[in-house]
Amino acid sequence: MQAVITAGRMVTGPGGQETADGAVFVEKGVITAAGPRAEVEAQAGPAVPRLAFPRGTLLPGLIDTHVHLALDAGPDPVGALRAATDTELYRGMAERAGRLLATGVTTVRDLGDRGGLAVRLRDEIAGGRLPGPRVLAAGTPLTGPGGHCWSSAARSRARTRSGRRSAVTRRAGWTSSR
């Protein structure tokens, strides 16, 4: 899919800089150009469909720095987590990730799952096999017996020494300052 999306203004930077009459060019679901409408439309060519929102504002992708994709929004999310099989839990996590992307969240930092499911989901999304935001995954919490998040770690190998090594090997939580 290709499209040029235009708006009366576009927020372009972390300091709230704005471009009046801005546009983005989307190709195959990826923004390939952003800037003043005239420049972006020239790059796209006349055959590309336009979506115009003259009173709208284009925003950069939103970032949610504290999510638990493993938890649903029900009345007892920890109980639901405990009751779900890994297959059910993964399916719910994928649905929640898709919803986040559909609402403009393009990056999430998942701060704890069960059994490394967020790491698996991260890889599926990054590989283009599932829709969702970029996922920075902490993986299964490393916690002491009865500690914070023990309920999610209890059904995984994270409470054992070999489980902790496994979490590190899966690259859970690895980030780069470069």
Secondary structure, DSSP 4 states (H G I P E B T S, - for coil): -EEEEEEEEEE-STT--EEEEEEEEEETTEEEEEEEHHHHHHHH-TTS-EEEEEEEEE-PPEEEEEE-TT--SSS-HHHHHHHS-HHHHHHHHHHHHHHHHHTTEEEEEE---STTHHHHHHHHHHTTSS---EEEE--S----TTSTTHHHHTTSGGGSHHHHHHHHHTTTT-----
